[in-house]
Amino acid sequence: MKITSAILAICAASTSAFVVPNTFTRDHTVAFSTASPLSSASKAGSKGQWDDTLDALDVTRIQGGALRTWSYPEADLERVFIALNTDGPPEGNPLKVNIELNQGPDNTPQKIDVYSGKGRLRPFYAVIETPGGSSAVFIRNNAPLEFPATAKVEPQMEGDKSLLALTEQIYEMDEPIIIQGGGAVRTWDLTAAVSSCKVILRTDGRPLYAQVELVQGPNAPKYTIDVYCEDGDERPFTIIMETPGAGNMVRIISTGSSEFPLTASVGPSTYSTKREVV
């Protein structure tokens, strides 16, 4: 009997040595509050500046199925800020757009597909880095004709202090979390006090493939954003999402192959204002 028990114990230990941990699908859930790395005085000042600057930007209306282009030939272009919204009922029509950054002939280093079920309640804000200067931004409204979108696109030149200083503050985040490639998923629970959150995705210079979702309720995405960047170090993906209501969760999926991991930072935003882009 003792010999049999010893043999079974050895077999169990040997078998456990061949169990491979599943590191590609395990969720990493983190709850956070409205704490911010910025001081209270800095937060208040930044929000007021953001309100004034956002209200002053020019509005472009994009009909369903239409394409609009913004060209910036200047060599000192550093980044482009994009704000998208929809008209319609109080909460807005669906927002479904495709955004591309173009640098030179047949060179598209960044692509973003955006869907928001209620484009006024949950508008889209993004900062696109433009290393190398001269660039063009293409925005196509993939929604039907009766669902137009409104866009605010603002270039930020080197040395420009009107919006550049504010977007620099967006990068003040907590320690990022590594998300392996091959379909790995990580989630962040949002407390009810968080009215908007910011997401920053990076790589070590390899391509960035990811899907970002805001989920509210049982597997019910309110935002779905697919992103590709040819260089996730020079062109980090930065967005701000409105998170009205309770029970919100940010879910990030690394859609690239296992050779292309990424790092993600998710935190409460002190810059989003819930204002309409109209």
Secondary structure, DSSP 4 states (H G I P E B T S, - for coil): -HHHHHHHHHHHHHHHTTPPP--SS---EEEE-S--SS-HHHHHHHHHHHHHHHHHS--EEE-TT-EEEEEE--TTEEEEEEEEEE-SSTT---EEEEEEEE-STT---EEEEEEESSTTTS-EEEEEE-TTS-EEEEEEE-S-TT--EEEEEEEEETT--SSHHHHHHHT-----EEE-TTT-EEEEEE-TT-SEEEEEEE-SSS-EEEEEEEEESTT-EEEEEEEEES-TTTS-EEEEEE--SSSEEEEEEE-S-TT--EEEEEEE-SS-------
